[in-house]
Amino acid sequence: MRTFPFVAAVATFISSTTFAAVLVFDNAAVFNAGLLESSLANYDQTFESYSGSAAFFTGGTGNYAWKASSATGVLGQAGVVQTVVATDTLKFDFSSGNVYGIGGLFHYVDAAGAYKSGLMKIKLSDGTSFIRSISSQTTFSGFITTGASIASLELSHIGSTGVTFSAAEALTIGYVPAPGAFALLGLAGLVSRRRRA
Protein backbone atom coordinates (compact mmCIF):
# COMPACT_ATOMS: atom_id res chain seq x y z
CA MET A 1 0.00 0.00 0.00
CA ARG A 2 1.35 3.41 -0.94
CA THR A 3 1.06 6.40 1.37
CA PHE A 4 1.87 10.05 0.70
CA PRO A 5 3.63 12.44 3.05
CA PHE A 6 1.72 15.58 3.97
CA VAL A 7 -1.60 13.80 3.43
CA ALA A 8 -4.40 13.58 5.94
CA ALA A 9 -7.36 11.32 5.23
CA VAL A 10 -10.64 12.77 6.38
CA ALA A 11 -13.67 10.48 6.55
CA THR A 12 -16.60 12.29 5.06
CA PHE A 13 -20.24 11.31 5.36
CA ILE A 14 -21.71 11.10 1.85
CA SER A 15 -25.10 9.45 2.46
CA SER A 16 -26.80 7.38 5.11
CA THR A 17 -24.97 4.23 4.00
CA THR A 18 -21.94 5.39 2.00
CA PHE A 19 -18.62 6.77 3.20
CA ALA A 20 -15.75 8.18 1.19
CA ALA A 21 -12.34 9.58 1.97
CA VAL A 22 -11.01 13.01 1.11
CA LEU A 23 -7.24 13.22 0.96
CA VAL A 24 -5.92 16.64 1.99
CA PHE A 25 -2.59 17.90 0.59
CA ASP A 26 -0.35 20.83 1.52
CA ASN A 27 2.28 20.19 -1.17
CA ALA A 28 1.66 20.64 -4.92
CA ALA A 29 4.15 17.96 -6.05
CA VAL A 30 2.61 15.37 -3.73
CA PHE A 31 -0.90 16.40 -4.85
CA ASN A 32 0.11 15.90 -8.50
CA ALA A 33 1.54 12.47 -7.59
CA GLY A 34 -1.80 11.68 -5.92
CA LEU A 35 -3.66 12.63 -9.10
CA LEU A 36 -1.37 10.33 -11.08
CA GLU A 37 -1.82 7.49 -8.56
CA SER A 38 -5.60 7.98 -8.80
CA SER A 39 -5.43 7.85 -12.63
CA LEU A 40 -6.82 11.36 -12.91
CA ALA A 41 -5.88 13.75 -15.70
CA ASN A 42 -5.07 17.30 -14.64
CA TYR A 43 -5.75 20.78 -15.98
CA ASP A 44 -3.80 23.77 -14.67
CA GLN A 45 -5.44 27.21 -14.66
CA THR A 46 -3.82 30.57 -13.90
CA PHE A 47 -5.70 33.86 -13.88
CA GLU A 48 -3.43 36.42 -15.58
CA SER A 49 -5.88 36.80 -18.48
CA TYR A 50 -8.82 37.70 -16.19
CA SER A 51 -9.27 41.40 -15.46
CA GLY A 52 -11.98 43.72 -14.28
CA SER A 53 -15.14 42.88 -12.39
CA ALA A 54 -17.94 40.56 -13.47
CA ALA A 55 -20.82 38.57 -12.01
CA PHE A 56 -18.68 35.45 -12.63
CA PHE A 57 -15.71 34.15 -14.61
CA THR A 58 -15.52 30.83 -16.47
CA GLY A 59 -12.70 28.72 -17.81
CA GLY A 60 -11.69 25.26 -18.93
CA THR A 61 -13.95 23.11 -21.10
CA GLY A 62 -15.79 19.81 -20.85
CA ASN A 63 -14.65 17.66 -17.92
CA TYR A 64 -12.59 20.48 -16.36
CA ALA A 65 -14.92 23.45 -16.94
CA TRP A 66 -15.19 25.82 -13.97
CA LYS A 67 -17.12 28.91 -12.92
CA ALA A 68 -15.92 31.38 -10.25
CA SER A 69 -18.49 33.55 -8.48
CA SER A 70 -19.44 35.25 -5.23
CA ALA A 71 -22.56 36.93 -3.89
CA THR A 72 -21.54 40.36 -5.22
CA GLY A 73 -19.35 39.32 -8.17
CA VAL A 74 -15.68 38.64 -8.79
CA LEU A 75 -12.66 40.70 -9.77
CA GLY A 76 -9.64 39.73 -11.82
CA GLN A 77 -6.46 41.68 -11.07
CA ALA A 78 -2.74 41.11 -10.47
CA GLY A 79 -3.00 37.46 -11.60
CA VAL A 80 -5.74 36.45 -9.15
CA VAL A 81 -9.50 35.98 -9.13
CA GLN A 82 -10.95 37.46 -5.96
CA THR A 83 -14.20 38.51 -4.32
CA VAL A 84 -15.42 42.08 -4.76
CA VAL A 85 -16.50 42.40 -1.10
CA ALA A 86 -14.10 41.44 1.70
CA THR A 87 -16.60 39.25 3.59
CA ASP A 88 -17.83 37.31 0.53
CA THR A 89 -17.06 33.66 -0.18
CA LEU A 90 -15.30 32.86 -3.47
CA LYS A 91 -16.93 29.79 -5.02
CA PHE A 92 -15.71 27.58 -7.87
CA ASP A 93 -18.32 25.33 -9.47
CA PHE A 94 -17.44 22.22 -11.53
CA SER A 95 -20.51 21.04 -13.44
CA SER A 96 -19.11 18.04 -15.35
CA GLY A 97 -19.50 15.52 -12.54
CA ASN A 98 -16.00 14.22 -13.40
CA VAL A 99 -13.85 16.33 -11.03
CA TYR A 100 -12.29 14.23 -8.23
CA GLY A 101 -9.30 16.41 -7.36
CA ILE A 102 -8.87 20.14 -6.82
CA GLY A 103 -5.88 22.09 -5.60
CA GLY A 104 -4.29 25.48 -5.88
CA LEU A 105 -2.86 28.61 -4.38
CA PHE A 106 -5.68 30.06 -2.30
CA HIS A 107 -5.02 33.11 -0.12
CA TYR A 108 -6.07 36.67 0.68
CA VAL A 109 -5.27 39.86 -1.20
CA ASP A 110 -5.65 43.53 -0.36
CA ALA A 111 -7.56 46.06 -2.49
CA ALA A 112 -4.62 46.29 -4.93
CA GLY A 113 -4.38 42.49 -5.34
CA ALA A 114 -1.24 42.06 -3.20
CA TYR A 115 -0.90 38.86 -1.12
CA LYS A 116 -1.98 38.88 2.55
CA SER A 117 -1.80 36.07 5.13
CA GLY A 118 -4.57 34.80 7.41
CA LEU A 119 -6.88 31.89 8.22
CA MET A 120 -9.16 30.60 5.46
CA LYS A 121 -11.98 28.07 5.47
CA ILE A 122 -11.97 25.82 2.40
CA LYS A 123 -15.13 23.78 1.86
CA LEU A 124 -15.93 21.07 -0.71
CA SER A 125 -19.40 20.34 -2.09
CA ASP A 126 -19.74 17.20 0.06
CA GLY A 127 -19.44 19.29 3.24
CA THR A 128 -15.76 18.57 3.94
CA SER A 129 -14.27 21.71 5.52
CA PHE A 130 -10.64 22.56 6.12
CA ILE A 131 -9.31 25.54 8.07
CA ARG A 132 -6.02 26.61 6.49
CA SER A 133 -3.35 28.94 7.83
CA ILE A 134 -2.14 30.90 4.80
CA SER A 135 1.43 31.87 5.66
CA SER A 136 2.86 32.65 2.21
CA GLN A 137 1.73 33.38 -1.33
CA THR A 138 2.82 29.84 -2.28
CA THR A 139 0.81 28.03 0.43
CA PHE A 140 -0.80 25.11 -1.42
CA SER A 141 -4.05 23.35 -0.55
CA GLY A 142 -5.36 20.32 -2.43
CA PHE A 143 -8.02 17.63 -2.14
CA ILE A 144 -8.67 14.29 -3.83
CA THR A 145 -11.89 12.39 -3.15
CA THR A 146 -12.38 8.65 -3.42
CA GLY A 147 -16.16 8.98 -3.42
CA ALA A 148 -18.53 11.49 -4.97
CA SER A 149 -17.18 13.97 -7.48
CA ILE A 150 -16.35 17.52 -6.40
CA ALA A 151 -19.10 19.88 -7.58
CA SER A 152 -17.76 23.00 -5.84
CA LEU A 153 -14.99 24.54 -3.76
CA GLU A 154 -15.59 27.53 -1.48
CA LEU A 155 -12.97 29.90 -0.06
CA SER A 156 -14.37 31.72 2.98
CA HIS A 157 -12.92 34.62 4.93
CA ILE A 158 -12.13 33.72 8.55
CA GLY A 159 -9.44 36.11 9.62
CA SER A 160 -6.64 38.32 8.36
CA THR A 161 -5.12 41.70 9.13
CA GLY A 162 -6.80 44.68 7.50
CA VAL A 163 -9.33 44.61 4.69
CA THR A 164 -8.69 41.52 2.60
CA PHE A 165 -10.47 39.49 -0.07
CA SER A 166 -10.59 35.71 -0.65
CA ALA A 167 -8.61 34.91 -3.79
CA ALA A 168 -7.26 32.13 -6.00
CA GLU A 169 -3.97 32.53 -7.85
CA ALA A 170 -3.76 29.10 -9.48
CA LEU A 171 -6.03 26.09 -9.79
CA THR A 172 -5.32 22.45 -10.66
CA ILE A 173 -8.33 20.32 -11.55
CA GLY A 174 -8.06 16.51 -11.39
CA TYR A 175 -10.69 14.91 -13.58
CA VAL A 176 -11.72 11.62 -15.15
CA PRO A 177 -10.99 12.01 -18.86
CA ALA A 178 -14.26 10.43 -20.05
CA PRO A 179 -17.54 9.47 -18.35
CA GLY A 180 -17.34 5.93 -17.03
CA ALA A 181 -13.54 5.80 -17.17
CA PHE A 182 -13.32 6.25 -13.39
CA ALA A 183 -15.15 2.93 -12.85
CA LEU A 184 -12.87 1.19 -15.35
CA LEU A 185 -9.79 2.60 -13.62
CA GLY A 186 -11.06 1.28 -10.30
CA LEU A 187 -11.55 -2.17 -11.83
CA ALA A 188 -8.01 -2.05 -13.24
CA GLY A 189 -6.73 -1.25 -9.74
CA LEU A 190 -8.51 -4.29 -8.30
CA VAL A 191 -7.04 -6.57 -10.99
CA SER A 192 -3.58 -5.10 -10.34
CA ARG A 193 -3.90 -5.79 -6.60
CA ARG A 194 -4.96 -9.40 -7.22
CA ARG A 195 -1.86 -10.01 -9.36
CA ARG A 196 0.46 -8.66 -6.63
CA ALA A 197 -1.12 -10.81 -3.92
GIURJO-V997459 format. One record per residue. N is the residue number from 1. NEAR is the number of other C-alpha atoms within 12 Angstrom. D_FIRST is the distance of its C-alpha to the first C-alpha in whole Angstrom. Layout:
BEGIN
N/NEAR/D_FIRST  N/NEAR/D_FIRST
END
This chain:
BEGIN
1/8/0  2/9/4  3/14/7  4/22/10  5/18/13  6/21/16  7/25/14  8/22/15  9/22/14  10/23/18  11/20/18  12/26/21  13/20/24  14/22/24  15/12/27  16/8/28  17/8/26  18/13/23  19/17/20  20/24/18  21/25/16  22/35/17  23/37/15  24/38/18  25/34/18  26/32/21  27/25/20  28/30/21  29/21/19  30/25/16  31/36/17  32/34/18  33/26/15  34/36/13  35/33/16  36/20/15  37/23/12  38/32/13  39/28/16  40/35/19  41/29/22  42/32/23  43/29/27  44/25/28  45/30/31  46/25/34  47/29/37  48/18/40  49/18/42  50/25/42  51/19/45  52/23/48  53/22/47  54/23/46  55/22/45  56/28/42  57/30/40  58/27/38  59/27/36  60/26/34  61/18/34  62/21/33  63/31/29  64/38/29  65/30/33  66/34/33  67/30/36  68/40/37  69/36/39  70/33/41  71/21/43  72/21/46  73/25/45  74/35/43  75/37/44  76/35/43  77/30/44  78/24/43  79/26/39  80/41/38  81/49/38  82/54/39  83/44/41  84/33/45  85/26/46  86/31/44  87/25/43  88/27/41  89/34/38  90/42/36  91/38/35  92/43/33  93/33/33  94/34/31  95/26/32  96/26/30  97/28/28  98/36/25  99/44/24  100/45/21  101/49/20  102/51/23  103/46/24  104/39/26  105/39/29  106/48/31  107/46/33  108/48/37  109/39/40  110/27/44  111/24/47  112/19/47  113/30/43  114/25/42  115/34/39  116/31/39  117/30/36  118/31/36  119/27/34  120/35/32  121/32/31  122/40/29  123/31/28  124/37/26  125/31/28  126/29/26  127/23/28  128/29/25  129/26/27  130/30/26  131/23/28  132/31/28  133/26/30  134/32/31  135/21/32  136/20/33  137/25/33  138/22/30  139/29/28  140/33/25  141/46/24  142/42/21  143/48/19  144/43/17  145/40/17  146/34/15  147/30/19  148/28/22  149/36/23  150/38/25  151/31/29  152/37/30  153/42/29  154/39/32  155/43/33  156/38/35  157/37/37  158/27/37  159/24/39  160/27/40  161/17/43  162/16/46  163/26/46  164/33/42  165/44/41  166/49/37  167/53/36  168/49/33  169/35/34  170/29/31  171/38/29  172/38/25  173/45/25  174/42/22  175/42/23  176/32/22  177/26/25  178/20/27  179/17/27  180/14/25  181/19/23  182/27/20  183/20/20  184/17/20  185/22/17  186/20/15  187/15/17  188/16/16  189/18/12  190/14/13  191/13/15  192/12/12  193/12/10  194/10/13  195/9/14  196/9/11  197/8/12
END
